[in-house]
Amino acid sequence: MTAAQADLLIDRPSVADGAALWRIAKASGTLDLNSSYSYLLWCRDFAGTSAVARGADGEPVGFVTGYIRPERPHTLLVWQVAVDSAHRGRGVAGALLDGLTARLTAEHGITSVETTITPDNTASARLFASYAARHDASVTREVLFDAGLFPDGPHEPEVLYVIGPLTTAPTRPSH
């Protein structure tokens, strides 16, 4: 754990965090931005399968949203990961993923993580490859949603990353 990570609290989001999550997602410049309303709902309905990193002042500086797949109850689908620009490059995203999956492994027995990443999002690809390595897990990739399925203009394909089986704790700290 880095000094920057030691100063963070990894926590469940609350509805009061919804606006901050929306702002962090908007400022990321890479995420598909959902409505502010959806972040409020996410913090209400999926707080148990999501995590927020809080700075010393208690304000969110990063988040990961996810849900347990109804048809695969041991699989966490990671929807979005974002970190405030002032906190990037400090291992916050990795600490969020590690903290969330440790909690969900204990609470729900999750054994794998799924996420989708567009081919041009090298930062996310590196984040999840590093996560898999820390957890001694394999990664498989396949196109989940072809570009032609998106009705709202040009969109790259969404590649499904399946990571697992997970070990209960990372073999190396995130950094």
Secondary structure, DSSP 8 states (H G I E B T S, - for coil): --HHHHT-EEE---GGGHHHHHHHHHHHSSS----HHHHHHHHHHSGGG-EEEE-TTS-EEEEEEEEEETTEEEEEEEEEEEE-GGGTTSSHHHHHHHHHHHHHHHHH---EEEEEE-TT-HHHHHHHHHHHHHTT-EEEEEEEE-GGG-SSS----EEEEEEES--SS-SS---
